[in-house]
Each structure stands twice: as structure tokens, then as C-alpha cells.
Amino acid sequence: MPAAGQVVRPRGWTPAVAGQIQLRGIAQVALSPSPWTGLFFTVALFAGSWRIGVYGLLGAAASTVAAAVLGADRDGLAKGLEGYCGCLTGIALVVRLGASWRTAVLAVLAAAVCSVLSAAAGRLLGRVGLPALTAPFCLVAEALAIALPTAPAAAAPPVPTAGATTLSVAELGHAFCNNIGQVFLLDKWYAGLILLAGLLVASRTAAVAAACGSVVATLTACAMGLPADRITEGLYGYNAVLVAIALAATFLTLTPWTAGYATLAAVASVPFTAAWQTFAQPSGGSPFTWPFVVTTWLFLAAGPALDRPGISIEKAT
């Protein structure tokens, strides 16, 4: 947290610095501080839809500026840690409401609230050594999804098949890409490939973790007999992708033990995502990235009780 009187003033940012912070804010959705990753991610957003690109940028900028005005930590701002929840919130709103002046106003206000919740989450969770992750986004987006009068009527939850789900080669390929794309609510398979390329630019470990998380999620969903169309759309796999990046490439030291640990967490996130979808549907809500957040928290919190190399939360604090 910032020292007393320490305030980051937006007028002190040069255009180049502000641009880098904006790109880092988008990259931090996948736990990356690289502006080059953010640039690839921005291209992927616009490849999915110009509306998603515009509102993702708007949300990231609004939450970053709000955090700066409120006196957020300078280092956190520079790393983009105040932008990623706002980015996702802006995207979630435009996907739900469509592009309009009303949506833009809501996106700016909701992103600003994310900056306050991020500060609160950082203070509370920091005491137990856990990162906030995308919890502020989930809280704001879930509240708006339930409260907005445009919420769609609840549909009957999908019924799993009696046996394993079988996918064609093309469907498997689309599932692999869409698992990554759905991190940003993107439903274009090529957008997922651009996101993967962005991860690769910054970290081969993160890119491999994301790819493995996607494969593990697809296999788990098929073994569970979950609906093929939803598996192909990536609706069961995006949380596993984020879990794999968090545990295998960010917060834990990579060892054979932590790789297996991250794989187990990715597997666990799939039924959690399916269950959360069923739970949230009657109220018009969505899992968003709650399964990623809670799964990562639980596996990080369990680390100190497990006597295996690399499984600790030291890198998270």
C-alpha cells in the first residue's frame, strides 16, 4: 500500500508511459506485466469485435485513472495491476448490453468501483498471503449481471450425456483456442491463438501452461460428459487456463511437483465452472472467473501444509 501522502497524479504521465501502463493493465488479465503481451491481447480483442476492443481499453483506462486519483500504489499502477479488472468489466458490460452511451457510462463507473474493491481485496487478502486476482471484477460484474433489467431469462441447465463426450478434430481445435479466448469473453477461435502468441512473447512457461490448461480442461469436460457445444465454445475451459498460468507460471516455483499440482487444480476448475454456471443461471448471473479465483486461492492456501518442493505461497506475497 502507498505511504501516507503518496499520490500518483495522471498529469505526470507522459503519453508513452500511459500507453505502457494501459497495455500492462490488459496483459495482467493473464498475470503478465509485459506491454508487448498487452499489445497482442489488444489486437485479439479487436479481432473478436471492435466493441470488445474499445470497451476493454475504456475499462482498463477508467480503473487505472480512478486508482491513480485515489492514491494507489505507484508500483502497482506501473505494473498494470489497477487496469485488468476494469478491462474485463468493460468487456462484460458491452457483451451483455451492446455498445451505447449508457454502456460506456456504466463501464467507466463500474471500472472505477473495481479500483476501490482491488484496494480492499489487496489489504484483506494480503494478510493471509493471497493475491486478489480477478475477484474485484467478479464482484462488480456479478452484481451488474443480476441487477440489470436486461438480464436474459434463465435457461434450463445443460444435461450431461450418459458417457464421455466425443468431439471431432475440428471441434477439439476450436475448443483448444476458445478456452483461451473466453478469458476475455471472446468467441472467435483465432482470437485465442493471438492471445496465446501474446503469452509466448513474454513467457514460454506461461504460454505452455495456458496450452496445457486448455488441453486438460477439454479432456476433463469430455470425460464428464458435458455438452459438446459448450466444450467447443470454451465455456468450461477458460478458468482452467488461468489456473494453470497462476500456479505453474506465476505464484509457484516450477518443479515436477508444482506442474502436477497445477494440473490437478486445472482439472478441479472444470466441474467447479459447470456447477457455478448451473448455480448462477436462475438469477441471470454468470461464473465469470470465480472458479479461477476460488480454485487458485484454495490451492495456494493449501501449499504450506504440503511438504513438496516449490509448493508454497512465497512468490504470491
C-alpha positions as CSV (number, residue, x, y, z in Angstrom):
1,M,0.0,0.0,0.0
2,P,1.2,3.6,-0.6
3,A,2.9,5.6,2.1
4,A,1.0,8.5,3.7
5,G,0.6,11.3,1.2
6,Q,1.9,9.3,-1.7
7,V,-0.4,10.0,-4.7
8,V,0.1,9.2,-8.3
9,R,-1.0,12.1,-10.5
10,P,-2.2,11.3,-14.0
11,R,-0.8,14.6,-15.3
12,G,2.7,13.3,-14.5
13,W,2.4,10.5,-17.0
14,T,3.8,11.0,-20.5
15,P,1.8,9.5,-23.4
16,A,4.4,6.7,-23.7
17,V,4.3,5.8,-20.1
18,A,0.5,6.0,-20.0
19,G,0.3,3.7,-23.1
20,Q,2.6,1.2,-21.5
21,I,0.5,1.2,-18.3
22,Q,-2.6,0.7,-20.4
23,L,-1.1,-2.3,-22.2
24,R,0.2,-3.8,-19.0
25,G,-3.3,-3.5,-17.5
26,I,-4.7,-5.6,-20.3
27,A,-1.8,-8.1,-20.1
28,Q,-2.4,-8.5,-16.3
29,V,-5.7,-10.3,-17.1
30,A,-3.4,-13.3,-17.7
31,L,-1.0,-12.3,-15.0
32,S,1.6,-10.8,-17.3
33,P,3.3,-7.4,-16.8
34,S,4.6,-7.2,-20.4
35,P,3.3,-4.3,-22.6
36,W,4.1,-6.5,-25.6
37,T,1.7,-9.1,-24.3
38,G,-0.8,-6.3,-23.8
39,L,-0.4,-5.2,-27.4
40,F,-1.1,-8.8,-28.6
41,F,-4.1,-9.0,-26.3
42,T,-5.4,-5.7,-27.6
43,V,-5.2,-7.0,-31.2
44,A,-7.0,-10.1,-30.1
45,L,-9.8,-8.0,-28.5
46,F,-10.3,-6.1,-31.7
47,A,-10.1,-9.3,-33.8
48,G,-13.0,-10.6,-31.7
49,S,-15.0,-7.4,-32.1
50,W,-14.3,-3.7,-32.3
51,R,-16.8,-3.2,-29.5
52,I,-14.9,-5.5,-27.2
53,G,-11.6,-3.8,-28.1
54,V,-13.0,-0.3,-27.4
55,Y,-14.7,-1.2,-24.1
56,G,-11.8,-3.3,-22.9
57,L,-9.5,-0.3,-23.4
58,L,-12.1,2.1,-21.8
59,G,-12.5,-0.1,-18.8
60,A,-8.7,-0.5,-18.3
61,A,-8.1,3.2,-18.6
62,A,-11.0,4.1,-16.3
63,S,-9.9,1.8,-13.4
64,T,-6.3,2.9,-13.8
65,V,-7.1,6.6,-13.7
66,A,-9.5,6.1,-10.8
67,A,-6.8,4.2,-8.8
68,A,-4.3,6.9,-9.5
69,V,-6.6,9.7,-8.4
70,L,-7.4,7.8,-5.2
71,G,-3.7,7.4,-4.4
72,A,-3.0,3.8,-5.3
73,D,0.5,2.3,-5.0
74,R,2.8,3.7,-7.7
75,D,4.5,0.4,-8.4
76,G,1.2,-1.4,-8.8
77,L,0.0,1.2,-11.2
78,A,3.2,0.9,-13.3
79,K,2.8,-2.8,-13.5
80,G,-0.8,-2.6,-14.7
81,L,-2.3,-4.1,-11.6
82,E,-5.1,-1.5,-11.5
83,G,-6.3,-2.0,-15.1
84,Y,-7.1,-5.6,-15.7
85,C,-10.3,-5.8,-13.6
86,G,-11.6,-2.7,-15.3
87,C,-10.8,-4.1,-18.7
88,L,-12.8,-7.3,-18.0
89,T,-15.7,-5.3,-16.6
90,G,-15.9,-3.1,-19.7
91,I,-15.9,-6.2,-21.9
92,A,-18.5,-8.0,-19.8
93,L,-20.9,-5.0,-20.0
94,V,-20.6,-4.5,-23.7
95,V,-21.1,-8.2,-24.3
96,R,-24.3,-8.1,-22.2
97,L,-25.7,-4.6,-23.2
98,G,-24.2,-3.8,-26.5
99,A,-22.3,-0.6,-27.4
100,S,-24.1,2.7,-26.3
101,W,-23.5,5.8,-24.3
102,R,-25.3,4.1,-21.4
103,T,-23.0,1.2,-21.5
104,A,-19.9,3.4,-21.7
105,V,-21.0,5.4,-18.6
106,L,-21.7,2.1,-16.7
107,A,-18.3,0.7,-17.8
108,V,-16.4,3.8,-16.5
109,L,-18.3,3.8,-13.2
110,A,-18.0,0.1,-12.7
111,A,-14.3,0.1,-13.6
112,A,-13.8,2.9,-11.0
113,V,-15.5,0.7,-8.4
114,C,-13.2,-2.1,-9.3
115,S,-10.2,0.1,-8.3
116,V,-11.7,0.5,-4.8
117,L,-12.5,-3.2,-4.4
118,S,-9.0,-4.0,-5.6
119,A,-7.5,-1.9,-2.8
120,A,-9.8,-3.5,-0.3
121,A,-9.1,-7.0,-1.5
122,G,-5.4,-6.4,-1.6
123,R,-5.4,-5.2,2.0
124,L,-7.6,-8.1,3.3
125,L,-6.1,-10.9,1.3
126,G,-2.6,-9.7,1.8
127,R,-2.8,-10.5,5.4
128,V,-3.1,-14.2,4.5
129,G,-0.7,-14.1,1.6
130,L,-3.2,-14.5,-1.2
131,P,-3.5,-12.3,-4.3
132,A,-6.7,-10.5,-5.2
133,L,-6.7,-11.9,-8.8
134,T,-9.9,-11.1,-10.7
135,A,-12.2,-11.1,-7.6
136,P,-13.0,-7.3,-7.8
137,F,-14.1,-7.8,-11.4
138,C,-16.2,-10.9,-10.5
139,L,-18.0,-9.0,-7.6
140,V,-18.8,-6.0,-9.8
141,A,-19.8,-7.9,-12.9
142,E,-21.9,-10.4,-11.0
143,A,-23.8,-7.7,-9.2
144,L,-24.5,-5.9,-12.5
145,A,-25.4,-9.1,-14.3
146,I,-28.1,-9.8,-11.7
147,A,-29.3,-6.3,-11.2
148,L,-29.6,-5.1,-14.8
149,P,-33.1,-5.3,-16.1
150,T,-31.9,-6.7,-19.4
151,A,-30.8,-9.9,-17.8
152,P,-31.9,-12.8,-20.0
153,A,-34.4,-15.3,-18.9
154,A,-32.9,-18.3,-17.1
155,A,-32.5,-21.3,-19.3
156,A,-32.6,-24.9,-18.2
157,P,-29.1,-26.1,-17.3
158,P,-27.5,-28.4,-19.8
159,V,-27.8,-32.1,-19.1
160,P,-24.5,-34.1,-19.2
161,T,-24.5,-37.2,-21.5
162,A,-24.5,-40.7,-20.1
163,G,-21.0,-41.4,-21.3
164,A,-18.0,-39.4,-22.4
165,T,-18.4,-36.6,-24.9
166,T,-16.8,-37.2,-28.3
167,L,-15.5,-34.3,-30.3
168,S,-14.3,-34.2,-33.9
169,V,-10.7,-33.0,-34.7
170,A,-12.1,-29.6,-35.7
171,E,-14.1,-29.3,-32.5
172,L,-11.1,-30.2,-30.5
173,G,-9.1,-27.5,-32.2
174,H,-11.8,-24.9,-31.7
175,A,-12.1,-25.9,-28.0
176,F,-8.4,-25.5,-27.5
177,C,-8.4,-22.0,-28.9
178,N,-11.7,-20.9,-27.4
179,N,-10.7,-22.0,-23.9
180,I,-8.0,-19.3,-24.2
181,G,-10.2,-16.7,-25.9
182,Q,-13.0,-17.0,-23.4
183,V,-10.7,-15.5,-20.8
184,F,-11.7,-12.2,-22.5
185,L,-15.2,-13.4,-23.4
186,L,-14.0,-13.9,-27.0
187,D,-15.8,-16.5,-29.1
188,K,-13.5,-16.4,-32.2
189,W,-11.0,-19.2,-32.3
190,Y,-8.4,-17.1,-34.0
191,A,-8.6,-14.6,-31.1
192,G,-7.5,-17.4,-28.8
193,L,-4.4,-18.0,-30.9
194,I,-3.5,-14.4,-30.8
195,L,-3.8,-14.4,-27.0
196,L,-1.5,-17.5,-26.9
197,A,1.0,-15.7,-29.1
198,G,0.9,-12.8,-26.7
199,L,1.7,-15.0,-23.8
200,L,4.6,-16.6,-25.7
201,V,6.2,-13.2,-26.3
202,A,6.5,-12.6,-22.6
203,S,7.0,-16.1,-21.2
204,R,7.3,-19.5,-22.8
205,T,6.3,-21.1,-19.4
206,A,3.1,-19.1,-19.3
207,A,2.2,-20.0,-22.9
208,V,2.9,-23.7,-22.3
209,A,0.9,-23.5,-19.0
210,A,-2.1,-21.9,-20.9
211,A,-1.9,-24.5,-23.6
212,C,-1.7,-27.4,-21.2
213,G,-4.5,-26.0,-19.1
214,S,-6.7,-25.8,-22.2
215,V,-6.0,-29.4,-23.2
216,V,-6.6,-30.6,-19.6
217,A,-9.9,-28.7,-19.4
218,T,-11.1,-30.2,-22.7
219,L,-10.3,-33.7,-21.7
220,T,-11.9,-33.3,-18.3
221,A,-15.1,-31.8,-19.7
222,C,-15.3,-34.6,-22.3
223,A,-14.7,-37.3,-19.6
224,M,-17.5,-35.7,-17.5
225,G,-19.9,-35.9,-20.5
226,L,-20.5,-32.2,-20.6
227,P,-22.4,-30.8,-23.7
228,A,-20.2,-30.8,-26.8
229,D,-21.3,-27.3,-28.0
230,R,-20.3,-25.7,-24.7
231,I,-17.0,-27.5,-24.6
232,T,-16.2,-26.3,-28.1
233,E,-17.2,-22.7,-27.2
234,G,-14.6,-22.8,-24.4
235,L,-17.2,-22.2,-21.6
236,Y,-15.7,-24.9,-19.4
237,G,-12.0,-24.3,-20.1
238,Y,-11.1,-20.6,-19.6
239,N,-10.9,-20.9,-15.9
240,A,-8.5,-23.9,-16.2
241,V,-6.3,-21.8,-18.5
242,L,-6.0,-19.1,-15.9
243,V,-5.5,-21.5,-13.0
244,A,-2.6,-23.2,-14.9
245,I,-0.9,-19.8,-15.6
246,A,-1.3,-18.8,-12.0
247,L,0.0,-21.9,-10.4
248,A,2.5,-23.2,-12.9
249,A,3.9,-19.9,-14.2
250,T,3.3,-17.2,-11.7
251,F,2.9,-17.9,-8.0
252,L,4.7,-21.2,-7.5
253,T,8.2,-22.2,-8.4
254,L,8.0,-24.6,-11.4
255,T,9.0,-28.1,-10.5
256,P,7.6,-31.5,-11.5
257,W,5.5,-31.4,-8.3
258,T,4.1,-28.0,-9.0
259,A,3.4,-28.9,-12.6
260,G,1.3,-31.8,-11.3
261,Y,-0.3,-29.7,-8.7
262,A,-1.3,-27.1,-11.3
263,T,-2.7,-29.9,-13.5
264,L,-4.8,-31.1,-10.6
265,A,-6.1,-27.6,-10.0
266,A,-7.0,-27.2,-13.7
267,V,-9.0,-30.4,-13.6
268,A,-10.8,-29.3,-10.4
269,S,-11.8,-26.0,-12.0
270,V,-13.9,-27.7,-14.7
271,P,-16.6,-29.2,-12.6
272,F,-16.5,-26.1,-10.4
273,T,-17.2,-24.0,-13.6
274,A,-20.0,-26.3,-14.6
275,A,-21.5,-26.2,-11.2
276,W,-21.2,-22.4,-10.9
277,Q,-23.0,-22.0,-14.3
278,T,-25.9,-24.0,-13.0
279,F,-26.0,-22.1,-9.7
280,A,-25.8,-18.6,-11.4
281,Q,-28.3,-19.2,-14.2
282,P,-31.6,-18.8,-12.3
283,S,-30.6,-15.2,-11.3
284,G,-29.2,-14.3,-14.7
285,G,-25.6,-14.4,-13.4
286,S,-22.5,-16.0,-14.8
287,P,-19.5,-17.8,-13.4
288,F,-17.2,-15.2,-14.9
289,T,-13.7,-16.0,-13.4
290,W,-14.9,-17.0,-10.0
291,P,-13.9,-20.7,-10.4
292,F,-10.4,-19.5,-11.3
293,V,-10.2,-17.2,-8.3
294,V,-11.5,-19.7,-5.7
295,T,-9.6,-22.6,-7.1
296,T,-6.3,-20.7,-7.1
297,W,-6.9,-19.4,-3.6
298,L,-7.6,-22.9,-2.3
299,F,-4.6,-24.4,-3.9
300,L,-2.3,-21.6,-2.8
301,A,-3.6,-21.7,0.7
302,A,-3.1,-25.5,0.9
303,G,0.6,-25.0,-0.1
304,P,2.2,-24.6,3.3
305,A,0.5,-27.8,4.5
306,L,2.1,-29.8,1.7
307,D,5.8,-30.8,2.1
308,R,6.7,-30.8,-1.6
309,P,9.4,-28.7,-3.4
310,G,8.1,-25.4,-4.8
311,I,4.6,-25.7,-3.3
312,S,4.4,-22.6,-1.2
313,I,2.9,-19.2,-1.4
314,E,6.2,-17.3,-1.0
315,K,6.1,-15.9,-4.6
316,A,2.5,-14.7,-4.1
317,T,3.3,-12.4,-1.2
